[in-house]
Amino acid sequence: MQTHWTNWAIVKRSTTPIVSAAVLLVGCDRAGEQAAPTASLPVGGPRADLTPQTDVPDWVGKLLLLNTPLDADPAMTQPELPGLGTKFQLLFSMVDDQDPQNLTNEVISVNVTSTNIGVAVRNLPPGIKIAALTDQMNLNYLFPVQTPLRTCSGGSPRIQLKIDGDGDGKWVQFAGGPDQNAFGYVGHAPFGAGCIVGDWDVIDMTDNIGRWDLSQFGGGMTLTWDQAVVFINTTHPNHRVISGSLVDDSGGFGVGGQGLAFYDLLTIENRTLENRQDTVH
């Protein structure tokens, strides 16, 4: 049995050089795109998990954005009309694209490499609780047939929720603190296993698969959505969810985490990414 997130100093050393490399290479190759995060998080001491964990996959700790606060630019992502919800901002190498199986359909895509990552993020209304996202997080994904085959068992794609655990309006992440990220792994089994290749697949992120990882909060790594809601409501009753993101950043994990991926009909709370009117850069 392996342990997980028990020493953030180890995580920091493993991720910071990768992120620094991503900043340099992505910035050179794709001018004008969002720079990869460079700031390091404060290092905390050991923290014991509060619930028993299952065996941890070997990609844990190798992803680039696990400890990164993801936010959209409020000025750029304002809705066209009141009530439509803020737009999605595409960061890093995530771009607007066309569905390769239906060129009339507008989608987003990213070609993940050891230096390219992709994010689609939208800010959520002030004060929103995690339970309000029930039945409000969905996405379609397409991994085209390519060599090597793209998988989802490298920790991404995933939905990443930035949660202000104490509801004080600030987000300061440190080991054992209330402000952390929650991760929902795309796939048909825990840890992002069972993804389909060659056809569009639809994922309900609030189904009963143990896809939710609350290890940064001291919770389990294979929780269903209902279990995740109960855990956050119980341990952090004053929490608020600040933003929700689709994250694809497993290029540093190896060939299974690299390759082209298309995404469509991404829903996070009250807006669905359907076409270019729903995105900004």
N, C-alpha and C positions, 0 to 999 in steps of 0.2 A: 504494500500500500504506500503510495507516494503522498507527500504533503503538498499543499498549495498555498501560495501567498503568505507563507509564514515569515519571510524575511524580505522586506521590500528593498533592502540594499542590493540583494542579488538581482532583483528585477530591474532596478535602476541601471546597474552596470551592463546588463544584457541588452537593454532596449536603447539606451541613450546613444551608443556609437552607431547603431543602425539608423536611428532617426537622423543623426547628424549627417550620415552618408546620404540619406534620402534627400535632405535639404540641398546638398551640394549638387547631386546628380540631377535631380528633378528640376532644380532651378536652371541648370545649364541646358537641359534638353527641351523644356517646355516653358519658355519665358512667359511671364504674366500669370501663371497659375498660382494657386495658393501655396505658400511655402510650408514645408513640413515643420512640425513643432520642434523647437530647440530647447525650451526651458526644461530643466530637470526638476522633479518633485522633491520636496523635503524627504529625507530618509528617516523612517521610524524604526522602532525596535521590533522584536518578535511579537507576533500576535497569534494566538491559538484560534483555530476555527471553532465556532460555536456548535456546529452540527457535523455529524460524520460525513466524510466525503467518499465518492467513488474514486477509482483509479483515474489519475489525471493524464490526459493525452500529452504527448511530448511537445506540442506546439505552444502550450501554455507558457507565457513569459517571453515569447518570441515575436509577438505581434506589436506593431508600431504604435497603436493609438489606445492601448488599454488604459493608460493613465493620463489621457489627454482630455481637457475640457473642450468639447465641441459646441460651438455656437455659430449661428448665422448673423450676418450684419443686419441689425434692425432696420436701418434706413433703406437698404437695398431690397429687403424681403417683405415690405409692407404689402398687404392685399390690395387688389384693384378696387374693391368695394368692401365696406364693413361687413363682417360675418363670413367672408370667404376664407379666412385663415391665412397666416403668413406663408410666403412662398418657400420652396426648398432652395438652398444655396448649394451649388456644386463646387466642391473643393478638391485641390490637388489635381489628379488626372481624370476625374469623373467628367464626362461630357454629354451633351445632347447628341442623340443619334437616331437612326432609323432601324426598325425591327428588320433583321435580315430575312425573316420569313414572311413579312408583309410590309413593303416599303411605304405604305400609306400610314403606318402606325409610328408615332414618335415615341421614343424611349430614351433611356440614358445608358451609358456603357462605360467600362473602364478596362484597359488592358493591363492587368497586374503583372509587374515584374519585380525584381529585387529592389528596384528604386521607385517604381510607380505604384501609387495607392489611390483610392478613390473614396469620396464621402459625399453624401447628400444629406444635409442637415436642415432642420427647421426648428425655430424657437416656438415654445408652447405658451399658452396664455398664463398670465401670472396666477399663482396659487393652485394650479391644477394638481390633483392627486393621481397616484398611479392607477387607482381603480377606474378613473375616467377613461383610460386607454383600453379597457376591456372591449373586445370586438372592434377596435379602432386601429389595429396595426396589422397590415397585410402587405404582401408584395408578390410580384411575379418575377421569376428569374429565368434566364436562358444561358446555359453553358453550351456553346456550339461544339460540334465534334472538331477537335483540334489535337495536335500532338505536341506535348503530352496532354492527356485529358485533364481538364480542370475539375477539381473536387471542392466540396465545402467542408471537408473534415480538417481543415487547417485553422479553424477559429474564425474564419470569415468566408462569405459575407455574414454579417450579424446586424441586429438592431442594437444600438447602444443608447441607453437613457442616462442623461446627466441629471443626478438627483441631489437637491439641496436637502440633506437629511434633517437638519434642525429648523428649516424654514426661515432662516434669518436674512434671506436675500443675498447671501454671499456664498461663494463656492471655493473653499480652500481645502484641497485634498491632502491628507496625511494618513499614515497607517493608523487604523483604528478610529479615524475621525468620522463624522456623520455625512460628509460630502463625498460621494463616490459615484462610480458608474455601474449600471446594471447591464448585463449582456444577454441577448437572446439570439441563439445560434440558428441560422437557417438550415433546414434539413428535415428529415423524417424520423430522426432519432436523436437522443442526447448528443451533445458535443458536435452538432452539425453533420451527422452521418446520414447516408442514404439519399444524397442529392441525385437528380436526374440529369442526364447529358443528352443533348440533341433536340429537346423539345422544351417548350415553356412549361414551367411548373408553378403552382400557386401555393403559397404558404400563409396560413393564419398564425400569426405570432402569439396569439392568446389561446391556442388550443390546449389539449391535455398532454402534449408531449413534454418531457422534462428537458426543455431547451434553455431554461433561464438560469443564469449563473450570477449569484449574489455573493460570491466569495469575497469581494472587496468590502461588503457590509458584514462579513462574518457568517454568512448564510451558506446554503448548499449550492452546488454547482449544477445540479440536474433537477431543478424545480419546475413544476408546471406553472403556468401563469397564475392560476388561483393560489397556489402555494406562495409564489413570489409576492402577490398582493398582500396576503395575510402577514407575511414576514415583515414587509416594509411598514405596513400599517401598525403592526405591533411594536416593532423596535424603534420606529421613527414616526410617531403619530403626527408630528408637525411638518412632515416633509412636503416638498413640492418638486415636480418634475420640470426642469428648466428647458431641456431640449431633447429631441429624438433624432437619431441619425442612422442611415444605412451606411455601414462601414465595410470596405473591402481592402484589407491591408496585410494579407498573408503571404506576400511575395517573398519575404525573407525566410519563410518556413521551408521553401523548396518547391520543386516543380509542381506538386499537387496543388499548391496554393497560388500558382501563377497561371496567367492566361486571360483570355477575353471573356467578359461576362456582360450580359445585357439585363437591365431591370426595367420593370414597367408597373404601373398602377400601384406605386408605393404609397400606402396610406399610413400616416402618423397623426392621430387625433382627427381634427376636422378638415384636413385637406388631403387630396389624392394627387399624386404626380401623374398626370395623363399626357401632357404635351409641353411644348416649350414655354407656354404661358405660365406654367407652374414652377419654372426654374429661373434662377439668376446665377451670375458667375462672379 
